Amino acid sequence: MIMIINFFKSSFFKHMLCLPAVILISFFLFRTPATAQSEAASSSSAYPVSVCDSSELVNDARNFFRQKDYLNVINRLESVMYIEKNLSADLKDMLTEALAKQIESELAKSDYKNAASYNIKILSLKENFDFVWLNKLLNIYMLSANYRKTHELCLEILKKQGLLALDNQSLAKIYGKLSVVYATFRDSAKSFESLIEAALKDGDVKTINSYTTLIFPAHLDAKLLFDHAVALADKKMAKEAYIAAYLYKRSAEKPDARAEELLAALLKKDPSLKNTFTESTPSSPAAATSEITSAGVWRSEGDTSMVVLSNVPAKLKNDPSVSGRTGRSSRQAGSDLDMALLRADELFESQKYEDAIAEYEKAKPLAGEDMKKDIDRKIFSAYWHSKEDYIKFAAYSIILIVLAILFYYFNPMSFFNKEQYSLISVAKTLKSGIEAIEAKKYSKAIEDLEKLVDMKLSNTETVALFLNLGVAYYHINSYANALMALKKVLQYDYENIDAYKFLARIYVKTKDRSFKAIEVFSFLINKKMADLEMLKAVLNHNVSQNSVDEFGVQIAGDILAADPSNETAARFIVKYFNKVKRFDDEALKFMEKFVESYPRDVDSRVIYLETLYRRKDFKKIVSECSVLFSYACDNILIHSIFIDSIVNLNKPQMLVSEYQRLAHENPGSIIVNFISQSLNSIIVDKKRMPQVEYALAVRVNFSVCNKCFHLNLNEFNNCQRCGSALKI
């Protein structure tokens, strides 16, 4: 803490940018006593981990109350109050009585911290101000030797005495306690002033005597009271002097003739002073406890405040918090600490922060470890308040600098451009730019719209600005600038159709077929807004990627609707039919039309043959193959389909004659000659059944059955004819 303060003292103005960090440190390190008190009050309350039904909690509380288990009663009723946000009058009375009983239990154990916490809870339950319980709280503080807390609470009560409407008897108790507190601080002047004020408010000798027995001789010498009486007499304050002299007479260990003389002289001047004090007479127990039982819960004999105060010396002897303070030096050190802290607090309240820091520094060596931390926080707070003006000045300076920077960089009016220095109407400029585009004055439109690029606009205005900029750049063939502007539009409106249209046109003109271009084309296709060039671009991309799917078929159909002679689209549909194994009439009709239009497309004609084979139209296959062999005689798949079709027609001699003709027409074809020789060897020479042996000539990487030699064009694991497993 001291290191932080020293750093702050030496380099505050050099490190103004550290202000946020210092604020955070002060927030966590400096807490007011009210915050500490609220933490202490809340720490003693504990709610059940699992909150059950309110009625069950109330029943449990009543049972525990009958069993005199007051701690559980408090626990249950506090949970009910937490759930319901309030308590009924009878439950409040039960909670108050349980708290009162628990206070007695804690005092019996000398646990003053918990006793004070329970007392504070009782005060919070009271709807109106209750001085009885406030007085008991002061008594608990005094029992625990917490004179600083007693002092703070008494001063707070006196500040608000007009609002609280305390009677003289209650005020007398406050002043009496203050006199004892000041005596522990070794401040005889304030102690005597408070004692005299208590006597002026309530002249009951027994009550005043209870305070003087605590002050003399434990903390102050009674002779000081006589000197104070003489000083008051010299100031012509007869009544105050009489009270001081009378109290000294009763408190002195030996009779003092000077006190008798001073009293006689004062009475001679004003005989009515004799009635200043009254002797209280013994009363019935009911009368004696009338003040205490007004709370309805704490039933004890006599005035509780007097009983507790009369026991303070005995309690302090056994109090562990002060048991170590033995001897005159220890008591003197404790009183010096309290006095220094008291003076420091008063200086702090009077805004004399430098003097308060000095007093706190004096008190710090006398304090324990826990109290040192509290003193450090107060020192830091005092130093912070002492530099408050400088801190405010620095904070305002930083704010002004930040505002100036923001104004410089984000001001729509540039200081260096006279044209932009005048206010620009966004709507007017946008309108003029759009009108220029409609008039095909694209350069003028760009000049107008560029003025708005660096201005802060709404989303709608930004979209309109960059869309029109992109259109203008597109029409002057500045495709790079157009792309940048249109992509800016999609950042604010990612489904802007106009932006996608012009992007697609740019990609078409620049022949860009990148993934981004295809994505733009596909978006417009889904929106039914693509033109023929975009459809062709996406279809060609699918063909190059060997991607045959329904989306591609849809695109190919759209292309054929606009351009029926498009070979790529028709071929794509043929491939799709083959992929999905479609051999219905519609697919067959489409393939026949395509084959007629493009007779030399071998791949499509092979797909057509496979479709015919699946439909078992063997005669059509034989006639198609006869034509196809004229320019594709080395295609082994065609030979396989051709041979298997003739076999299915059960015309083995036709096999021999057809391949003899093909061998004659294609003498250089190795495959034709091989098949022709094999068929002659099998059918003509050996006279064997062609259905069994013919496939020896065509067994080349096809699904040919090893037993029946059937050519299986469909992708099956077993032969379609005999059912045996296939070996590929």
N, C-alpha and C positions, 0 to 999 in steps of 0.2 A: 504493500500500500504506500509506504513512504517513498519507495523508488518511483512509483507512478507520479506522486505529487512533485518530487524533485524534478523529474523529467518535464512535467507540465509547467513548472515554474521557469525552467531554463530555456525551453524551446517551444513555447506556445505559438508565437507568431511565425516561427519557421516551419511549423508543422500543422498549419491550419487544415490541411487535407485529412488529418487524423481525427477530425472532430466527430465523425460518426462512430469511430471505435471508442472514443472517450465517452460518448453518450451511452453506448451499450454497457461500458464498464460501470458507469455511475448508476445505471438502472439496476444492475444486479448487486452492486455493493452497498448502495445507499437505500435503506428502507426506514420509513418513519416508525416511531414507537407504536402508532396505531396499528400498523401492519403487523408488527411483532405480537401485539396483544391479540389481534384477530387470529394469528396463527396459533398462539397458545390456547385460545379458546376453542378453536376447531380441532386441535390435536387431541383433546381429551374426549371428544365425542366419537363414538364408534357405532356404526350401523351394522346390523347382521349382514352376512355375506349374501344370503338368499332371502329376499324380502317376500314374505308370504302375504296372505290376506289380512287386511286391517283388523277385521273382527277377531281373527285368531290371535293376532298380536295383543289386542286389548284384553282378551280372556287370559292369555299368558301373563300379562302385566298384573291383572287382578290377583291371580293365583300367587305370583311371586310377592305381591304386596302383603298378602295374608301370611306368607312364610317369612316376611321381613327380609327378603332378598332384594334390597333396594337397587343394587347395581343392575340387575336384570330388568327391574321395573323401568329404570331410566333408559336402558337399551331398547326395550320394546316400544315404549311410548315415543321415544325420539324417532324410531322407524315409522311409527304411525304418522307422526307429524311430517316426516319426509315424504310419505306417500300422499297423505290427504292435504298437505300444505297448511293444516290448522288442526287444533284440538278443541274438543268441547270443554265447557267450564269444569265439569267434574273430573275429566281426564287431566286438565291443567292443574287442578288442585292436587290430584294424586301425584303428578309428576313433581310439583313443587315440594310436597311433603317428602317424597322419596329423595329428592335432591338435598333437602334440609337434613334428613337422617344420614345421608351419605357424607354431608359436610361434617357432621358430628363425628362420624367414624374416621374420616380422614384427619381431623384435628386430634383425635385420640392417638392416631399413629404418627402425629407430627408431619403429615404429608400436606404441607401448606399449598403446594402448587396445585394439586388436584382439588383441594378445598376451595381455592380461589376460582378455579375453572367452573366448578359446580355452582358457586355463588353467582358468577357472571351469567350462567344459564338461567338461574332464577330471575335475575334482573331482566333478561331478554324475554322471559315469559310474561312479565307484568305489562299490562296494557297502559297503566299510569305509573308515574314516578313513585318509587317506594324507597324512602330514605332509610327505613329499617335495614333492608338488605344491603343498601349501599354502605351504611355504617358498619355492617358486619364484614363487608369486603375490606374496608379500611382496617378493621381489627385484625383480619387474617394477614394482611400485608405487614402490619406491625409485629404480629407474632413471628412471622418469618424473617424479621429484621430487614424487610425490604422497604427502607425508609424513603428511598428515592421514588418508588412507585406510589407510596403513601403521599408524598409531597406533591407529585404531579396530579394525582386524583383530587386532593384537597383544593389545590389551586383552581382546577377545572370546575369544581363545584362552586367555589366562591365567585368565579367569573360569571356563572350562570345562575346565581342565587335569585336574581329577579325573576327569571323565567321559571325556576323551580319552586318559587314561593315558599322557601323554608322558614320555619318559625325560629324564634330566638334560641330555644332549647337545642334545636338541631344545629344551628349555626355555632352554638357554644361548643358542641362536640367536635365540629370541624376545626375550630380554632384551637381547642385543647389538644387535639392530635397534632396539629401543626406546631404547637409549642414544644411537644415532645420531640418531633422530627428535627426542628431547628436546634434543639439541645444536643441531639446526637451529632449534628453538624458543627457543634461548638460555636454557634452563632447566637450569643446571649441576647443581643438587642432584639432580633426578630423573635426569639423564643419568648422573651418577656412581653413583647408587644402582643403576640398571639395569646399568651396566657391572660393578660389583662383584658383583651377583647372578649375572651371566653367568659371571664367573670362579669363583664358588663352585660353580656347577653343572658347569662344564667348565673345568678349569685349563689347557687346551692354550694355550701361549704364542702359537703361530702364529695360532690362531683369534682370541684376544683382541686381538692386535696388528692384525688386519685391521679391527677396529672403531675402535681408537684412532687409526689413520692417517686414518680418515674424520672423526674428531672434532677432532683437533689437527693443525695450528692453524687449519683452515678455519673452524671454528665457535666453538671455545672456546680459551681460553688454558690451556696445560698447568699453569701455576702454580696455577690454581684447584684442580686435582686434588691438589696437594701440600697446600694449605690444608685441603682436605676430609679428607685423611689425618691431619693433625695433630688436626683436630676429632674424628675417630673415635678416635684414640689417647687423647685426653682423656676420652672416654666409656667407656674401658676395652673398646673393641671392637677387640681386637688383630688378629684375622684380617682384618677389613675394612680396618683401617688399613694392614696389611702389603700387601694387594692394591693399595690406592690408591697407596701409596708406590712399590711395585714398578713399577706401570704408568706412574707419573710419571717414574721413572728411565729407563724405556725410551723414553718419548715426548719427554722434554726435549731441546731442541736442543743444550744444553751440559750437561756433568756438574754435578751440584749436590751439594755436600758435605752439605747439610742432609738430603737424601733418604737418603744413605748412613748418616748418623748415626741417623736414625729407623728404618731397616731393621735396623741393628745392635742398637739398643736393643730392638726388638720380638723379634728372634731370640734375644736374650739371655734374655728372659723366657720365650719359648716356642720352643725349637729346632725343633719339629715344623712350624712355619710354612714352613720351607724347602721342604717337599714340597707346598706349595699349588699351584705351577705345574709343568707337565711340558712337556718339549720333544718334539714329535712327530717321529718318524724317518721318512725317506723310505720309501715302500713301493712294492710293485709296482703297475703300472697297474690290475690287477684289483682289488687291495685299495683303491686310492685311489678307485675309482669304484663301490665296493660299494653305498654309500648311494643313488647316483643311479640305478644300473641296477636297483635293486629295483623300480622302476616298470615296468621291462621295455621302455622306449621311448626315454628320453632318454639317449643314450650320449655322455658328454663326459668329458674328462679332469679328474680331481680333483673336489673338492666344488663343486658348481655355485653354492651360496650364497656361498662365499668368492670364487669367480672373479668373480661378478657384483658383489659388494660392492667388490672391489678395483678394479673398473672404473667405479664410480659417478662419481668426480670427472671422469674423461675423458669419460664419456657426457654429463654435465651441461653440459660446455662446448659441446657440439654440439647440445644439445637445444633445439629451437626454442621450447619453452614457457618456457625460462629464459634464452634467449640475449640477451634485452633487459635482463637484470638485471646490469648492469655497474657496478662501483664499490662502495664500502663502503655508501653510502646506500641503494642498491637492495637489497642483501642484508639490510641492517638493516630496511628496510620490509617485506620478505617475511617475515622472522622475527617482526617485531612483529605482522603479520596472523595468522600461524599461532599465535603465543602467545595472542593475544586470542581467537581462535576456540576454541582448546583450553580456555582458562579458562572461556569462555562455555558450552561444551558440558558441562564438569564442573559448573558452577553449575546448568545446566538439569537434569542428571541428579540433582543433590542437591535439586531442587525449589526452588531460590532464583531464582525467575523474574525478579524485579525487577533483581537484580544481573546475571543473564544478559543481560537486555535492554541494560543499560548497557555490558557488554562487547561485545555485537554492534554497538552504535552506534559504539563505538571502532574496531572492525574494518572497518566499512563504508567509510569514506573511503579505506582502504588497498587495498580489493578492486577487481577488475576488474568489467566490466559484467555478465558472466555470474554471477559469484559474488555480486554485489549482490542479484540476484533471489533466490538461495538464502538469503542473510542476511535479506532482507525476510520470506521465509516463516518463518524461524526466529524472527524478532522477533514476528511475528503469532502464531505458535504459543505462544511464551513468554507473551505478553500474554493470550492466550486461557486458558492454564492458570492464570495468576495471578488471573483473574477467574472461575475455574471454580465457586467456591462461590456467587458472585452469580448466575451463569448458571443453575446448578441451582435456586437459590431462585426465580428468575424463571420458569423452565420449569415447576416444580411449581405455582407460583401460577397460571400460565395454565391448566394442566391442571385445577386445582381449580375455576377460574372456569368453564371450558367444561363440566365435569361438573355444576356447579351449575345452569348455564343449561339443559342437557339434562334434568336432573332436574325443573326447574321447568316446562318446556314439554311434556315427554313422559311425565311421571309419571301413571299411571292414577288416582292418588289426588289429587284436587284439594284444595288447602289451604283453599279457601273454600266447600266444600260438604260438610257433615257427612254427608250421605247417601252421597256418593261417596267420602268419606274412608275408610270401612270397605271392606274388600276385597270386590270384586264377583265373584261366580262367573259366568263367561261362559256356561257350559253351562246352569246353573240359570236364568239370566235368559232365555236363548233359549227354553228349554223352556216357561217360564211365558208368554212372548209367544205362542208357537205354540198353546198350550192356550187362551189368551184368544181367538185368531182362530177356533179351532174352535168355541168357545162363542159366537162372534159378538159378543164384547166388544172391538170394534175400538179404541175409545179407550183402554181399559186396555192392550191389546197395544202400541199406539203409545207409551204412557207408559213401559212396561217396556223396549221395544226401543231407545228414544232414549237410554237410559243407556249403551248400548254403542257409540254412534256415534263418539265421540272416542277410544275405546280402540284400542290396537294389537292386531289379531286376525289369525289365520291366514286364508289365502285361503278355505278352506271355511267358516269362521265368518263371514267378511265377506259371502260370497254368501248364506248362510242369513239373516243379519241383514237385509240390504237387500231381499231377496226378500219376506220376511214383512212388512217395513215397507211395501213397495209394495202388497202385497195388502191390508193394513189401510187404507192411504190410499185405495185404489180403492173399497173398500166404503163409505167415508164420503163418496164423491164428491169427494175432494180430488185431482183428477187431476194437477195440477201437481206436487205432492209425490210422488205415485205414479210419475210419469214420471221424476223425478230419481232416486228410489230404484231403479227397475228398470233405468235406464241405468247406474247404478253397478254393478249385478249383472253386466251385459254387459261391463263393463270387466275383470272378473275371470274371467268364464265366458261367452265371446261366443256360445256355442251353447246357452245355458240355455233349454230349451223353455218352462218355466213363465213365465219373464220375457217371452219373446216372446208367449205367449198373453195375458197381462194387458196388455202394450203394445198388442196388436191390439185388445183389447176397449176400451181407452181411446180408440184412434183411431176405432173404430166409433161409440162413444157421442158423441165430440166432433165426428164427421163430418169428421175430419181426413183429407184425401186428398193430403197432400204426398208428395214423393218418399220420405221416410223411412217414412211409413205404408205406402205400396205395397211398399216393400222388406221390411217386417216381414210383411205379408200374404203376399208371394211366398215368404218363407222358410217360413212355416207350410204353405203349399200344397205346397211340395216335400217337406215332412215328413209330408204327408197328415193334417194336424191343423187345417186351416182349416174354419170353419163357413160356412154359406150366405152370410151377410152379407159376410164377407171375400172370398168368391169373386165375388160381385156387384160389390164395390168394385173389385177388380182388373180384372174384365172391362169395367166402365164406363170405367175409366182407359184401357184399351187401345183401346176404341171412340173415346174422345175424342182419343186420339193417333193414330187411324187406323192402329193397329198390328195387323195380321191375321197371326198366326203359329200354329204348332202348339201352343205353350204356351197361347195364348188359346183354341184349339179344345178343349184338354184341360179348361180351366176351364169353358168353355161346356157341355161334355158332363157335367161333374160337377154343374153347376147344373141341367141338364135332368133328370138322374137324380133330383135332389131335388125339382125343380119343373118338371114337363113342360110347363106352360103359359107358361114364361118366354119372352116374345117376343124380348128382346134377345139371349139366348143362341142361340135358333134362327136369328135373322137373321145373327148373327156366323158361324155355321157355313155358312150359305148363301153369304155373302160369301167365306169361305175356299175353298169348292168352286169358285167362279167365278175366284178368284185363281190357284189351282193348275190350272185347266182340267180339273176332274174332271167327266166326264159319263157315268160308269158307272151301272149300275142302282141301286146303293145311294144315290149322290148324287141321282139323279133321283127316287127314291122319297121321300127326305127333303124335296126341294124341293116335290114334289106335296103332301105332307102339310102343309108350311108354307103353301103357297098356298091350300090349302083352309081352313086355320085363319085366315089373314089375307089375304082376297081383295083388299083395297084397298091392300096394300103394293106400290106400283107398282115400286119398285126391285127387290124380290125377284122379282116376276112377270117383269120384263124379263130378269133373270138366268135365270129358268126358261125363257123363250123362247130365249135364247142357247144354253142347254144342249140344248133340243130341236132347234135349228138345227144344232148340231154333230153330233147324232145323226141328222140328215136326216129327222126326223119332221115333214114339211111339212104333212100333214093336221091333226095335232094343233096345229101352230102356227096354222093358219087358224082353227080352232075357238076356240083361246085368245084370239087377237087380236079375234075378233068380240065376245067378252065384254069384253075389256080396253078396246076402243074406247068402251065406254059411259061410262067415267069418266076415260079418258086418251087422248082423240083427238088431242091436239096433240103427242104424243111422236114425234119424227121417227124414232127408232131402231125403235120398234114398227112404224111404217109401212114402214121399209126391210125389216125381217125379213118382214113380212106380204106385201109385193109380191114379194120374191125367192122366197118359198115358193110363191106362186101361179104364178110364172114357171116354177119347177122342176117344178110339176105340169102345166105346159103348158096352162093354161086362161086365155087372154087375155081371153075374154069375161067370165069371172068377175071379173077386175080391174075392168072397166067397171061391171058390175052392183053389185059390192060398194061401190065408191066413189060410185056414184050414190046408193045407199042411205045411205051415211055422210054425203054432202052434204045429203041430205034430212033426216036426223036431226040434223045439226049445221050448220045454215045459217050460223052465225056463225063457223065455224072457217076461218081463212084457209088453213091448211095442207091441210085436206081438200078445199076448193074448188079450190086450186091443182093438187093431184094429180089430182083428178077431171077438170078441164079439160085438163090435159096428156095424160091417158090417152085422152080423147075425140079430141083432136087427133092423137095418134099412131096409135091403133088404129082408131077409127071413121072419121074423116075421111080420113086419108092411107093407111089400110090397110097400114101398115108393120109389120114383125115386132116384136112387143113385147120379145122377148129382147134386141134390140139397142138400142132407143130408150127403154125405160121408165125407166131410171135418170136420165134428164134431169130428171125431176120430183122426185127425192129426193137429188140430189147436194149434200149439205150436211155437209161436214166428216167424212165417213166414208170408209173404205177401199173406194171404188167404182172398179172398173176402167174406164179410159177407152175401152177397146176393146169388151169384152163387157158392161160395166156390171154385173158381178157384185158383190154386197155381201160383202166379206171381213171376217167378224167376228173371226177369229183374227188375231193380230199377226204377219203375214208381210210380207215385202218384195215378193213376187210374187203375182199373182192365183191363187187356188186353182183357178179354172176354166180360164183360157187360158194362165196362166204369165207373162203380161207384167208389166213393172215397174209398181208402184203409185205414184201421185202423190197424196199426202194434202194 
